[in-house]
Amino acid sequence: MPEQSLHSQLKEWYCKPGDRLEEMVEGFIVDIVRGDFLIEIQTGNFSMIRDKLEELLKTRNLRLVHPVPERKWIIRLNGDKVSRRASPKRGRVEEVFNELIYVPSLPANPGFSLEVLLVHMEEMLVNDRFGSWRRRRWSTQDRKLLDVVGSLLFKKPEDYLCLLPETLQGRFTSKDLAKASNLSPSLARKMVYCLSRIGVIEEGGMYGRSKLYYLLM
């Protein structure tokens, strides 16, 4: 599949003078090489690059950069008709756990860091009848960056604790987290699973049928 505009635009936005782009390192093509430091930009599923990240981290320090659409505009191309509307959904940093669930132990690696970029973007859909049933056969043709409006950098495991609300005192369940942070139950479960694998929270008993967790740091 050709590189989408969003990926190439983020590489251009992130790179600095002296950086080398699309360089071969340890048998893998890396988006940005900054001296001995590697930067990989992943706009989609982390499982697709899991093996690549694990191998590179054996010998190098690596930063994974992932965009989360804080605002998104949908452009639909249907023959000669073009429509554009703003999605009502507002993205947030915690959505990175939808992808981090595929590599939950990587943040515990001292050579790994993660930067989440909050972006404004456009998503172009075409009515080609090959898309998913949920989109009534609309396929994503391209995604384009409009602006980077914020970022949050996680260099070490304890940095992820900033995502837990201060109201969570003592032991808590994923339901408590979902309620306190206004997250979906599914995202809250992914979040506590990843945080436990990272090593900043730990399971400690049950409350009914729900697992209890407590802070380790």
Backbone as ProteinMPNN parsed JSONL, in Angstrom:
{"seq_chain_A": "MPEQSLHSQLKEWYCKPGDRLEEMVEGFIVDIVRGDFLIEIQTGNFSMIRDKLEELLKTRNLRLVHPVPERKWIIRLNGDKVSRRASPKRGRVEEVFNELIYVPSLPANPGFSLEVLLVHMEEMLVNDRFGSWRRRRWSTQDRKLLDVVGSLLFKKPEDYLCLLPETLQGRFTSKDLAKASNLSPSLARKMVYCLSRIGVIEEGGMYGRSKLYYLLM", "coords_chain_A": {"N_chain_A": [[0.849, -1.193, 0.0], [0.607, 2.233, -0.856], [2.386, 4.884, 0.823], [0.525, 6.748, 3.121], [-0.631, 10.158, 3.119], [-0.677, 11.317, 5.684], [1.297, 9.965, 7.192], [3.712, 10.581, 5.805], [3.658, 13.365, 6.009], [3.863, 13.719, 8.767], [6.42, 12.729, 9.204], [7.904, 14.699, 7.893], [7.192, 16.897, 9.481], [8.269, 16.182, 11.937], [11.006, 15.771, 11.633], [14.4, 16.984, 11.97], [17.06, 19.324, 11.083], [19.787, 17.571, 9.705], [18.844, 15.062, 10.292], [18.331, 11.719, 9.084], [16.377, 10.184, 6.645], [14.248, 7.342, 6.121], [16.171, 5.225, 6.406], [18.21, 2.283, 6.264], [18.471, 0.115, 8.974], [19.868, -2.352, 10.872], [18.69, -4.225, 9.187], [16.134, -3.234, 8.856], [13.936, -0.714, 7.555], [14.004, 2.482, 8.761], [12.074, 5.229, 9.851], [13.094, 7.825, 10.718], [16.398, 8.683, 11.409], [18.353, 9.859, 13.898], [21.318, 10.746, 14.56], [22.505, 8.267, 16.639], [20.028, 7.626, 17.432], [16.789, 6.311, 16.996], [13.734, 6.924, 15.278], [10.461, 6.059, 14.906], [7.528, 6.383, 13.119], [4.229, 5.647, 13.573], [1.127, 5.348, 12.311], [-0.924, 3.604, 12.439], [-1.869, 0.283, 13.278], [-0.098, -1.085, 15.962], [0.722, -3.718, 16.123], [1.675, -4.438, 13.667], [4.279, -3.605, 13.516], [5.557, -4.716, 15.633], [7.528, -6.817, 15.877], [9.651, -5.606, 14.558], [10.185, -3.348, 16.202], [10.931, -4.625, 18.61], [13.264, -5.978, 17.828], [14.982, -3.869, 17.008], [15.26, -2.49, 19.391], [16.991, -4.05, 20.804], [19.536, -3.202, 20.344], [19.494, -0.457, 19.997], [18.358, 2.87, 20.972], [15.021, 3.903, 20.824], [12.296, 5.822, 19.609], [8.847, 5.787, 19.496], [6.399, 7.288, 17.6], [3.124, 8.421, 17.646], [0.115, 9.458, 16.185], [-2.892, 10.909, 17.456], [-6.11, 11.69, 16.524], [-7.249, 14.66, 17.533], [-9.172, 16.348, 16.538], [-11.202, 15.681, 13.724], [-11.924, 15.781, 10.272], [-14.245, 14.597, 7.939], [-14.122, 13.684, 4.645], [-16.091, 12.882, 1.95], [-16.061, 11.129, -1.038], [-18.032, 10.636, -3.647], [-18.523, 9.589, -6.56], [-19.061, 12.319, -8.578], [-19.715, 13.884, -6.495], [-18.828, 15.664, -3.586], [-18.406, 15.827, -0.134], [-17.954, 17.405, 3.073], [-17.471, 17.096, 6.489], [-17.31, 17.774, 10.006], [-16.142, 15.464, 12.371], [-17.983, 14.458, 15.228], [-16.641, 13.381, 17.349], [-14.104, 13.823, 19.789], [-10.701, 13.352, 20.062], [-8.359, 11.876, 22.433], [-5.414, 11.59, 24.515], [-5.303, 9.107, 25.842], [-6.252, 7.261, 24.047], [-4.18, 6.036, 22.785], [-3.729, 3.634, 24.002], [-5.339, 1.825, 22.727], [-3.738, 0.889, 20.757], [-1.322, 0.381, 22.038], [-1.854, -1.866, 23.456], [-1.049, -3.988, 21.929], [1.663, -4.097, 22.196], [2.424, -4.239, 24.989], [4.507, -4.444, 26.84], [6.667, -2.973, 25.975], [7.051, -0.228, 26.888], [8.383, -0.621, 29.285], [10.938, -1.146, 28.602], [14.132, 0.216, 28.839], [15.241, 1.564, 26.684], [13.218, 2.515, 25.173], [10.841, 4.976, 24.117], [7.792, 6.838, 23.996], [5.882, 8.993, 22.046], [2.976, 10.807, 21.933], [1.084, 12.429, 19.604], [-1.268, 14.964, 19.386], [-3.505, 15.651, 16.918], [-4.978, 17.594, 14.234], [-6.848, 16.499, 11.527], [-7.678, 15.364, 8.182], [-9.824, 12.934, 6.789], [-10.198, 11.026, 3.976], [-12.79, 9.474, 2.333], [-13.909, 7.029, 0.012], [-16.55, 5.949, -2.049], [-16.39, 2.981, -2.912], [-17.365, 0.503, -2.639], [-15.833, -1.413, -1.422], [-15.178, -1.055, 1.172], [-15.529, -1.429, 4.795], [-18.36, -3.1, 6.339], [-19.388, -1.553, 8.343], [-18.979, 1.002, 7.551], [-20.57, 1.094, 5.408], [-19.464, 0.212, 3.017], [-17.65, 2.206, 2.361], [-14.386, 3.197, 1.66], [-11.226, 4.053, 3.133], [-9.393, 6.429, 1.553], [-7.294, 8.234, 1.865], [-5.398, 9.97, 4.383], [-4.874, 13.114, 5.825], [-2.673, 15.457, 7.296], [-3.552, 18.3, 9.169], [-2.849, 19.946, 11.314], [-0.638, 19.968, 14.158], [-1.524, 19.89, 17.416], [-0.815, 19.39, 19.995], [1.247, 17.492, 22.308], [2.488, 14.611, 24.064], [5.029, 13.211, 25.907], [6.372, 10.122, 26.791], [8.86, 8.877, 28.588], [9.748, 7.099, 30.503], [8.516, 4.389, 32.606], [7.037, 5.453, 34.856], [6.086, 7.854, 33.874], [3.669, 7.399, 32.665], [1.82, 7.462, 34.646], [0.687, 9.943, 34.859], [-1.645, 9.912, 33.482], [-3.541, 8.812, 35.06], [-6.293, 9.7, 37.043], [-6.246, 11.856, 39.942], [-8.166, 11.29, 41.759], [-8.381, 8.586, 42.013], [-7.8, 6.713, 44.541], [-6.068, 4.44, 46.674], [-7.155, 1.114, 46.161], [-8.474, 0.218, 42.97], [-10.81, -0.375, 40.289], [-11.087, -1.22, 36.759], [-13.497, -0.181, 35.995], [-13.829, 1.893, 37.814], [-11.786, 3.572, 36.922], [-12.727, 4.135, 34.342], [-15.038, 5.606, 34.932], [-13.984, 7.784, 36.431], [-12.302, 9.009, 34.59], [-13.839, 9.421, 32.411], [-13.845, 7.507, 30.325], [-14.368, 4.927, 27.85], [-15.563, 1.695, 28.879], [-14.152, -0.394, 27.614], [-11.748, 0.83, 26.706], [-10.686, 1.621, 29.158], [-10.172, -0.872, 30.335], [-8.159, -1.831, 28.638], [-6.233, 0.041, 29.233], [-5.593, -0.352, 32.013], [-4.596, -2.913, 31.828], [-2.294, -2.554, 30.213], [-0.829, -0.755, 31.837], [-0.338, -2.371, 34.01], [1.332, -4.292, 32.864], [3.43, -2.664, 32.176], [4.362, -2.057, 34.667], [3.635, -0.199, 36.609], [1.286, -0.296, 37.971], [-0.462, -2.808, 39.874], [-2.173, -5.952, 40.073], [-4.47, -6.635, 42.691], [-6.346, -8.438, 44.24], [-9.968, -8.896, 44.221], [-13.024, -7.231, 43.376], [-16.091, -8.078, 43.665], [-16.743, -9.268, 40.531], [-14.727, -7.956, 39.327], [-11.327, -7.044, 38.72], [-9.031, -5.757, 41.079], [-6.787, -2.998, 41.328], [-3.662, -1.448, 42.258], [-1.449, 1.309, 42.886], [2.05, 1.173, 42.176], [4.009, 3.009, 42.272]], "CA_chain_A": [[0.0, 0.0, 0.0], [1.408, 3.455, -0.864], [2.413, 5.627, 2.069], [-0.512, 7.762, 3.19], [-0.137, 11.526, 3.307], [-0.492, 11.596, 7.103], [2.588, 9.428, 7.618], [4.8, 11.353, 5.204], [3.603, 14.711, 6.557], [4.38, 13.673, 10.133], [7.878, 12.612, 9.097], [8.415, 16.029, 7.55], [6.978, 17.78, 10.631], [9.055, 15.754, 13.096], [12.442, 15.703, 11.39], [15.23, 18.162, 12.218], [18.236, 19.347, 10.216], [20.765, 16.531, 10.006], [18.198, 13.751, 10.368], [18.338, 10.9, 7.879], [15.056, 9.586, 6.476], [14.118, 6.052, 5.434], [17.495, 4.591, 6.381], [18.243, 0.878, 6.668], [19.155, -0.128, 10.244], [19.703, -3.735, 11.345], [17.8, -4.936, 8.282], [14.817, -2.602, 8.814], [13.89, 0.685, 7.137], [13.558, 3.318, 9.889], [11.569, 6.505, 9.345], [14.028, 8.916, 10.986], [17.591, 8.341, 12.186], [18.906, 11.099, 14.457], [22.533, 10.232, 15.184], [22.287, 6.853, 16.957], [18.667, 7.529, 17.956], [15.833, 5.936, 15.958], [12.367, 7.423, 15.448], [9.526, 5.35, 14.043], [6.189, 6.98, 13.151], [3.235, 4.624, 13.261], [-0.202, 5.941, 12.348], [-1.927, 2.556, 12.554], [-1.794, -0.828, 14.228], [1.243, -1.354, 16.478], [1.088, -5.121, 15.936], [2.342, -4.567, 12.372], [5.706, -3.298, 13.651], [5.996, -5.235, 16.933], [8.811, -7.531, 15.744], [10.651, -4.601, 14.167], [10.537, -2.567, 17.39], [11.636, -5.482, 19.574], [14.606, -6.251, 17.322], [15.786, -2.644, 17.025], [15.519, -2.107, 20.779], [18.066, -4.871, 21.354], [20.821, -2.518, 20.167], [19.344, 0.99, 19.812], [17.276, 3.601, 21.619], [14.006, 4.142, 19.797], [11.064, 6.53, 19.983], [7.669, 5.532, 18.676], [5.545, 8.475, 17.524], [1.787, 8.0, 17.215], [-0.866, 10.55, 16.2], [-4.284, 10.697, 17.84], [-6.868, 12.827, 15.996], [-8.031, 15.431, 18.495], [-10.328, 16.699, 15.716], [-11.105, 15.057, 12.412], [-12.93, 16.132, 9.277], [-14.496, 13.499, 7.02], [-14.428, 14.063, 3.266], [-16.635, 11.739, 1.223], [-16.023, 11.248, -2.494], [-19.038, 9.728, -4.199], [-18.635, 10.03, -7.948], [-18.751, 13.745, -8.725], [-20.151, 14.588, -5.297], [-17.848, 15.766, -2.505], [-18.954, 16.429, 1.081], [-16.989, 17.524, 4.163], [-18.112, 17.379, 7.772], [-16.473, 17.547, 11.177], [-16.561, 14.36, 13.229], [-18.326, 14.951, 16.567], [-15.768, 12.78, 18.348], [-12.841, 14.481, 20.109], [-9.725, 12.376, 20.502], [-7.589, 12.159, 23.635], [-4.149, 10.855, 24.57], [-5.501, 7.731, 26.31], [-6.588, 6.367, 22.939], [-2.988, 5.301, 22.367], [-3.786, 2.281, 24.568], [-5.957, 0.946, 21.735], [-2.631, 0.316, 19.999], [-0.28, -0.089, 22.955], [-2.261, -3.19, 23.918], [-0.342, -4.976, 21.118], [3.077, -4.123, 22.622], [2.26, -3.663, 26.328], [5.718, -4.488, 27.664], [7.725, -2.132, 25.427], [7.391, 0.943, 27.697], [9.28, -0.994, 30.385], [12.29, -1.227, 28.045], [14.772, 1.514, 29.08], [15.603, 2.229, 25.441], [11.99, 2.874, 24.444], [10.018, 6.109, 24.528], [6.576, 6.982, 23.195], [5.342, 10.35, 21.982], [1.635, 10.873, 21.36], [0.785, 13.738, 19.026], [-2.666, 15.284, 19.145], [-3.503, 16.29, 15.609], [-6.176, 17.839, 13.434], [-6.597, 15.799, 10.273], [-8.78, 15.039, 7.284], [-9.876, 11.554, 6.324], [-10.93, 10.962, 2.723], [-13.458, 8.201, 2.083], [-14.442, 6.885, -1.335], [-17.592, 4.939, -2.124], [-15.956, 2.003, -3.914], [-18.027, -0.755, -2.27], [-14.862, -2.355, -0.862], [-14.947, -0.728, 2.57], [-16.152, -2.294, 5.797], [-19.818, -2.996, 6.435], [-19.728, -0.5, 9.289], [-18.982, 2.254, 6.794], [-21.414, 0.89, 4.238], [-18.584, 0.016, 1.875], [-16.785, 3.349, 2.106], [-12.992, 2.888, 1.962], [-10.338, 5.181, 3.396], [-8.487, 6.673, 0.435], [-6.105, 8.925, 2.346], [-5.538, 10.799, 5.582], [-3.968, 14.254, 5.687], [-2.424, 16.26, 8.488], [-3.864, 19.724, 9.108], [-2.075, 20.654, 12.344], [-0.292, 19.277, 15.407], [-2.015, 20.83, 18.424], [-0.311, 19.04, 21.318], [2.006, 16.24, 22.376], [2.84, 14.133, 25.397], [6.159, 12.302, 25.764], [6.547, 9.145, 27.86], [10.222, 8.359, 28.494], [9.952, 6.011, 31.462], [7.218, 3.857, 33.03], [6.257, 6.314, 35.761], [5.482, 8.96, 33.138], [2.293, 7.031, 32.297], [0.925, 7.695, 35.781], [-0.002, 11.23, 34.706], [-2.935, 9.657, 32.854], [-4.483, 8.351, 36.083], [-6.818, 10.826, 37.821], [-5.858, 11.875, 41.356], [-9.286, 10.801, 42.569], [-8.241, 7.143, 42.22], [-7.008, 6.484, 45.743], [-6.141, 3.057, 47.135], [-7.393, 0.126, 45.125], [-9.508, 0.644, 42.032], [-11.104, -1.275, 39.184], [-11.132, -0.54, 35.466], [-14.741, 0.583, 35.979], [-13.548, 3.14, 38.531], [-10.997, 4.404, 36.022], [-13.604, 4.591, 33.262], [-15.918, 6.638, 35.466], [-13.217, 8.946, 36.859], [-11.654, 9.655, 33.441], [-14.809, 9.499, 31.305], [-13.381, 6.635, 29.263], [-15.217, 3.773, 27.606], [-15.102, 0.54, 29.66], [-13.172, -1.145, 26.84], [-10.465, 1.538, 26.732], [-10.183, 1.57, 30.536], [-9.608, -2.217, 30.55], [-6.876, -1.872, 27.931], [-5.304, 0.924, 29.933], [-5.085, -0.979, 33.234], [-3.787, -4.058, 31.419], [-0.984, -2.051, 29.787], [-0.124, -0.181, 32.985], [0.15, -3.477, 34.849], [2.456, -4.893, 32.157], [4.53, -1.7, 32.256], [4.895, -2.19, 36.009], [3.334, 0.951, 37.472], [0.187, -0.723, 38.83], [-0.452, -4.263, 40.043], [-3.434, -6.533, 40.521], [-4.49, -6.901, 44.12], [-7.638, -8.889, 44.721], [-11.163, -8.757, 43.393], [-14.209, -6.571, 43.914], [-17.099, -8.761, 42.869], [-16.133, -9.954, 39.399], [-13.753, -7.036, 38.745], [-10.001, -7.036, 39.302], [-8.596, -4.543, 41.764], [-5.412, -2.593, 41.045], [-3.129, -0.399, 43.124], [-0.245, 1.932, 42.364], [3.326, 0.682, 42.655], [4.953, 4.123, 42.319]], "C_chain_A": [[0.889, 1.249, 0.0], [1.32, 4.177, 0.474], [1.33, 6.703, 2.056], [0.094, 9.121, 3.497], [0.167, 11.807, 4.773], [0.888, 11.141, 7.575], [3.737, 10.27, 7.08], [4.824, 12.784, 5.75], [4.144, 14.758, 7.983], [5.894, 13.5, 10.146], [8.5, 13.977, 8.816], [8.301, 16.981, 8.734], [7.962, 17.469, 11.752], [10.562, 15.869, 12.869], [13.119, 17.055, 11.623], [16.401, 18.156, 11.247], [19.268, 18.304, 10.656], [20.164, 15.149, 10.146], [18.298, 13.041, 9.017], [17.011, 10.14, 7.805], [15.144, 8.262, 5.726], [15.468, 5.359, 5.293], [17.41, 3.149, 6.871], [19.076, 0.719, 7.94], [18.842, -1.558, 10.684], [18.692, -4.508, 10.488], [16.408, -4.363, 8.172], [14.943, -1.165, 8.291], [13.269, 1.495, 8.269], [13.181, 4.694, 9.352], [12.578, 7.632, 9.492], [15.179, 8.387, 11.824], [18.253, 9.647, 12.593], [20.162, 10.727, 15.245], [22.392, 8.737, 15.377], [20.858, 6.584, 17.423], [17.695, 7.278, 16.808], [14.439, 6.468, 16.295], [11.479, 6.734, 14.423], [8.138, 5.97, 14.224], [5.189, 5.925, 12.708], [1.844, 5.22, 13.423], [-1.291, 4.897, 12.56], [-1.585, 1.529, 13.602], [-0.358, -1.123, 14.65], [1.673, -2.807, 16.258], [1.865, -5.33, 14.645], [3.845, -4.323, 12.482], [6.281, -3.84, 14.964], [7.367, -5.901, 16.839], [9.938, -6.558, 15.413], [11.114, -3.806, 15.377], [11.361, -3.391, 18.364], [13.063, -5.755, 19.126], [15.497, -5.012, 17.412], [16.152, -2.229, 18.445], [16.585, -2.972, 21.446], [19.406, -4.141, 21.299], [20.708, -0.999, 20.121], [18.287, 1.554, 20.759], [16.299, 4.044, 20.535], [12.808, 4.877, 20.378], [9.976, 6.198, 18.983], [6.757, 6.752, 18.755], [4.197, 8.056, 16.941], [0.822, 9.18, 17.283], [-2.241, 10.074, 16.661], [-5.074, 11.901, 17.339], [-7.721, 13.498, 17.074], [-9.296, 15.967, 17.825], [-10.105, 16.112, 14.33], [-12.261, 15.522, 11.53], [-13.028, 15.002, 8.256], [-14.881, 14.066, 5.657], [-14.897, 12.822, 2.53], [-16.654, 12.047, -0.277], [-16.947, 10.187, -3.073], [-19.318, 10.148, -5.634], [-18.193, 11.477, -8.072], [-19.111, 14.548, -7.482], [-19.076, 14.533, -4.22], [-18.506, 16.438, -1.302], [-17.879, 16.449, 2.16], [-17.738, 17.87, 5.441], [-17.131, 17.089, 8.894], [-17.027, 16.367, 11.969], [-16.889, 14.908, 14.617], [-17.398, 14.434, 17.657], [-14.502, 13.603, 18.535], [-11.877, 13.444, 20.663], [-8.981, 12.822, 21.751], [-6.402, 11.198, 23.722], [-4.364, 9.391, 24.933], [-5.826, 6.757, 25.181], [-5.38, 5.608, 22.414], [-2.996, 3.879, 22.916], [-4.547, 1.315, 23.672], [-4.899, 0.266, 20.88], [-1.56, -0.274, 20.91], [-0.592, -1.474, 23.503], [-1.528, -4.292, 23.15], [1.139, -5.092, 21.487], [3.163, -3.63, 24.068], [3.52, -3.62, 27.171], [6.808, -3.528, 27.183], [8.047, -0.909, 26.289], [8.289, 0.636, 28.888], [10.728, -1.133, 29.908], [12.966, 0.133, 28.2], [15.17, 2.26, 27.815], [14.426, 2.753, 24.655], [11.361, 4.133, 25.005], [8.859, 6.232, 23.54], [6.136, 8.439, 23.221], [4.001, 10.312, 21.258], [1.396, 12.3, 20.88], [-0.719, 13.884, 18.864], [-2.732, 16.127, 17.88], [-4.918, 16.639, 15.155], [-5.895, 17.238, 12.066], [-7.872, 15.669, 9.45], [-8.676, 13.572, 6.893], [-10.764, 11.506, 5.085], [-11.477, 9.573, 2.483], [-14.012, 8.198, 0.665], [-15.447, 5.741, -1.35], [-17.248, 3.964, -3.249], [-16.522, 0.617, -3.655], [-17.063, -1.814, -1.734], [-14.586, -2.088, 0.616], [-15.682, -1.667, 3.503], [-17.654, -2.094, 5.818], [-20.239, -1.88, 7.369], [-19.781, 0.86, 8.598], [-19.77, 2.126, 5.498], [-20.589, 0.924, 2.964], [-17.85, 1.28, 1.442], [-15.37, 2.973, 2.535], [-12.209, 4.167, 2.232], [-9.345, 5.304, 2.249], [-7.188, 7.324, 0.894], [-6.45, 9.643, 3.647], [-4.481, 11.889, 5.513], [-3.88, 15.045, 6.986], [-2.798, 17.71, 8.233], [-3.017, 20.512, 10.106], [-1.74, 19.694, 13.477], [-0.592, 20.251, 16.532], [-1.528, 20.498, 19.836], [0.484, 17.751, 21.258], [2.274, 15.89, 23.828], [3.885, 13.042, 25.22], [6.278, 11.427, 27.006], [7.934, 8.526, 27.695], [10.461, 7.163, 29.396], [8.596, 5.576, 32.015], [6.396, 4.8, 33.895], [5.625, 7.51, 35.069], [4.022, 8.674, 32.8], [1.31, 7.284, 33.431], [0.186, 9.022, 35.683], [-1.385, 11.059, 34.084], [-3.973, 9.133, 33.838], [-4.983, 9.54, 36.892], [-6.45, 10.723, 39.293], [-6.955, 11.341, 42.259], [-9.226, 9.29, 42.795], [-7.276, 6.896, 43.368], [-7.158, 5.023, 46.181], [-6.333, 2.108, 45.974], [-8.57, 0.555, 44.255], [-9.677, -0.411, 40.95], [-11.042, -0.496, 37.869], [-12.428, 0.276, 35.338], [-14.575, 1.912, 36.703], [-12.772, 4.102, 37.644], [-11.865, 4.97, 34.909], [-14.497, 5.737, 33.733], [-15.151, 7.909, 35.795], [-12.627, 9.719, 35.68], [-12.586, 9.838, 32.257], [-14.3, 8.743, 30.086], [-14.411, 5.532, 29.018], [-14.697, 2.607, 28.455], [-14.022, -0.254, 28.936], [-11.799, -0.486, 26.894], [-9.86, 1.509, 28.129], [-9.569, 0.207, 30.845], [-8.258, -2.35, 29.854], [-5.823, -1.06, 28.682], [-4.742, 0.253, 31.182], [-4.243, -2.214, 32.9], [-2.377, -3.606, 31.038], [-0.193, -1.502, 30.968], [0.397, -1.264, 33.92], [1.337, -4.17, 34.193], [3.68, -3.976, 32.182], [5.186, -1.758, 33.634], [4.654, -1.003, 36.918], [2.085, 0.722, 38.323], [0.236, -2.25, 38.901], [-1.823, -4.729, 40.492], [-3.349, -6.84, 42.005], [-5.867, -7.258, 44.617], [-8.754, -8.638, 43.737], [-12.209, -7.947, 44.138], [-15.375, -7.092, 43.095], [-16.404, -9.555, 41.78], [-15.059, -9.095, 38.724], [-12.419, -7.109, 39.469], [-9.712, -5.684, 39.95], [-7.133, -4.282, 41.438], [-4.978, -1.535, 42.06], [-1.814, 0.084, 42.536], [0.996, 1.316, 42.975], [4.327, 1.819, 42.814], [4.278, 5.355, 42.912]], "O_chain_A": [[1.836, 1.319, 0.783], [0.31, 4.093, 1.172], [1.224, 7.476, 1.103], [1.185, 9.223, 4.058], [1.16, 12.466, 5.08], [1.568, 11.877, 8.29], [4.642, 10.632, 7.832], [5.899, 13.354, 5.935], [4.807, 15.722, 8.366], [6.576, 14.06, 11.003], [9.498, 14.356, 9.429], [9.203, 17.784, 8.974], [8.436, 18.374, 12.439], [11.315, 16.047, 13.826], [12.504, 18.113, 11.492], [16.713, 17.125, 10.651], [19.576, 18.183, 11.842], [20.892, 14.156, 10.122], [18.342, 13.672, 7.961], [16.58, 9.53, 8.784], [15.975, 8.076, 4.838], [15.859, 4.957, 4.197], [16.639, 2.834, 7.777], [20.235, 1.13, 7.987], [17.678, -1.922, 10.847], [17.937, -5.337, 10.996], [15.567, -4.927, 7.473], [15.936, -0.487, 8.554], [12.143, 1.228, 8.686], [13.878, 5.255, 8.506], [12.89, 8.32, 8.521], [14.961, 7.717, 12.834], [18.662, 10.442, 11.746], [20.093, 10.431, 16.438], [22.183, 8.003, 14.411], [20.515, 5.453, 17.767], [17.76, 7.944, 15.775], [14.024, 6.461, 17.454], [11.721, 6.818, 13.219], [7.635, 6.068, 15.344], [5.287, 5.38, 11.608], [1.429, 5.557, 14.532], [-2.442, 5.241, 12.828], [-1.078, 1.855, 14.675], [0.501, -1.38, 13.807], [2.869, -3.093, 16.213], [2.63, -6.288, 14.53], [4.608, -4.784, 11.633], [7.381, -3.456, 15.359], [8.264, -5.592, 17.623], [11.047, -6.681, 15.932], [12.315, -3.608, 15.562], [12.371, -2.918, 18.886], [13.979, -5.765, 19.949], [16.644, -5.105, 17.847], [17.229, -1.681, 18.676], [17.035, -2.652, 22.547], [20.304, -4.415, 22.095], [21.726, -0.312, 20.198], [17.441, 0.826, 21.278], [16.704, 4.502, 19.466], [12.364, 4.593, 21.491], [10.168, 6.314, 17.773], [6.389, 7.193, 19.844], [4.131, 7.422, 15.887], [0.718, 9.833, 18.321], [-2.691, 8.985, 16.304], [-4.744, 13.033, 17.693], [-8.766, 12.983, 17.473], [-10.356, 16.036, 18.447], [-8.981, 16.052, 13.831], [-13.403, 15.64, 11.973], [-12.011, 14.509, 7.768], [-15.84, 14.828, 5.535], [-14.186, 11.818, 2.488], [-17.182, 13.068, -0.718], [-16.669, 8.991, -2.993], [-20.216, 10.947, -5.902], [-17.068, 11.818, -7.707], [-18.848, 15.749, -7.415], [-18.486, 13.482, -3.974], [-19.102, 17.507, -1.44], [-16.987, 15.6, 2.161], [-18.533, 18.809, 5.478], [-16.233, 16.26, 8.749], [-18.232, 16.28, 12.208], [-16.146, 15.742, 15.135], [-17.366, 14.979, 18.76], [-13.892, 14.035, 17.557], [-12.196, 12.74, 21.62], [-8.974, 14.006, 22.088], [-6.389, 10.141, 23.092], [-3.684, 8.518, 24.395], [-5.687, 5.546, 25.354], [-5.536, 4.636, 21.675], [-2.339, 3.002, 22.355], [-4.419, 0.101, 23.836], [-5.136, -0.813, 20.337], [-0.964, -1.304, 20.593], [0.306, -2.178, 23.964], [-1.393, -5.407, 23.653], [1.793, -6.073, 21.132], [3.908, -2.69, 24.346], [3.601, -2.841, 28.122], [7.776, -3.289, 27.905], [9.223, -0.568, 26.418], [8.897, 1.549, 29.448], [11.643, -1.226, 30.727], [12.418, 1.13, 27.729], [15.412, 3.466, 27.862], [14.596, 3.363, 23.6], [11.346, 4.34, 26.218], [8.947, 5.784, 22.397], [6.03, 9.045, 24.287], [3.904, 9.847, 20.122], [1.495, 13.254, 21.652], [-1.37, 13.023, 18.271], [-2.099, 17.178, 17.784], [-5.905, 16.068, 15.619], [-4.818, 17.446, 11.505], [-8.983, 15.842, 9.951], [-7.583, 13.042, 6.692], [-11.932, 11.895, 5.13], [-10.722, 8.602, 2.434], [-14.516, 9.208, 0.175], [-15.223, 4.695, -0.741], [-17.732, 4.088, -4.374], [-16.199, -0.335, -4.366], [-17.433, -2.981, -1.606], [-13.83, -2.83, 1.243], [-16.373, -2.585, 3.063], [-18.164, -1.064, 5.378], [-21.322, -1.316, 7.215], [-20.528, 1.75, 9.004], [-19.644, 2.959, 4.6], [-20.951, 1.565, 1.978], [-17.47, 1.408, 0.278], [-15.17, 2.484, 3.647], [-12.481, 5.217, 1.651], [-8.552, 4.395, 2.003], [-6.114, 7.011, 0.381], [-7.614, 9.886, 3.964], [-3.326, 11.621, 5.181], [-4.877, 15.268, 7.672], [-2.416, 18.288, 7.215], [-2.529, 21.6, 9.799], [-2.464, 18.73, 13.726], [0.012, 21.321, 16.605], [-1.8, 21.248, 20.773], [0.408, 17.007, 20.28], [2.284, 16.755, 24.704], [3.674, 12.075, 24.487], [6.284, 11.926, 28.131], [8.161, 7.742, 26.773], [11.287, 6.305, 29.087], [7.622, 6.321, 31.904], [5.19, 4.936, 33.692], [4.713, 8.125, 35.622], [3.224, 9.601, 32.664], [0.1, 7.318, 33.207], [-0.831, 9.213, 36.349], [-2.209, 11.97, 34.154], [-5.151, 9.021, 33.498], [-4.171, 10.322, 37.386], [-6.353, 9.622, 39.834], [-6.694, 10.978, 43.406], [-9.927, 8.763, 43.658], [-6.061, 6.876, 43.169], [-8.238, 4.443, 46.072], [-5.731, 2.287, 44.915], [-9.527, 1.167, 44.73], [-8.791, -1.236, 40.727], [-10.955, 0.732, 37.868], [-12.454, 1.3, 34.655], [-15.107, 2.934, 36.269], [-13.058, 5.299, 37.613], [-11.753, 6.148, 34.569], [-14.687, 6.72, 33.016], [-15.612, 9.004, 35.475], [-12.467, 10.937, 35.752], [-12.177, 10.35, 31.215], [-14.316, 9.255, 28.966], [-15.231, 5.241, 29.889], [-13.497, 2.539, 28.724], [-13.079, -0.736, 29.565], [-10.794, -1.165, 27.104], [-8.643, 1.386, 28.27], [-8.556, 0.131, 31.54], [-7.321, -2.917, 30.416], [-4.657, -1.449, 28.747], [-3.53, 0.284, 31.396], [-3.287, -2.525, 33.61], [-1.389, -4.193, 31.479], [1.004, -1.767, 31.081], [1.443, -1.102, 34.548], [2.26, -4.595, 34.888], [4.818, -4.444, 32.205], [6.391, -1.543, 33.771], [5.379, -0.811, 37.894], [1.845, 1.454, 39.283], [0.895, -2.899, 38.089], [-2.544, -4.017, 41.191], [-2.305, -7.25, 42.513], [-6.495, -6.479, 45.334], [-8.537, -8.23, 42.596], [-12.276, -7.971, 45.367], [-15.629, -6.626, 41.984], [-15.573, -10.417, 42.066], [-14.541, -9.463, 37.669], [-12.381, -7.223, 40.694], [-10.093, -4.628, 39.443], [-6.34, -5.212, 41.289], [-5.802, -0.828, 42.639], [-1.151, -0.633, 41.787], [1.004, 0.972, 44.157], [5.381, 1.631, 43.42], [4.909, 6.404, 43.037]]}, "name": "protein", "num_of_chains": 1, "seq": "MPEQSLHSQLKEWYCKPGDRLEEMVEGFIVDIVRGDFLIEIQTGNFSMIRDKLEELLKTRNLRLVHPVPERKWIIRLNGDKVSRRASPKRGRVEEVFNELIYVPSLPANPGFSLEVLLVHMEEMLVNDRFGSWRRRRWSTQDRKLLDVVGSLLFKKPEDYLCLLPETLQGRFTSKDLAKASNLSPSLARKMVYCLSRIGVIEEGGMYGRSKLYYLLM"}
